[in-house]
Amino acid sequence: MSGPTEAERVAALQEQAAADYAQAQDPAQQAAARDQLAIARTHGNEQAGTQEGGN
């Protein structure tokens, strides 16, 4: 056989989706994502201010 069957591929994708979902529900993971988003927003705001102010 040349590779996994369609059912095996679907099962593997479902397992990966379940693992990704479980990881996303981890409070530490959520906090890290919020922190990263806040840093990105701050950086974006600083860049926008720098460009508009001409400094």
Secondary structure, DSSP 8 states (H G I E B T S, - for coil): --S--HHHHHHHHHHHHHHHHHHHT-HHHHHHHHHHHHHHHHHHHHHHHHHHHT-
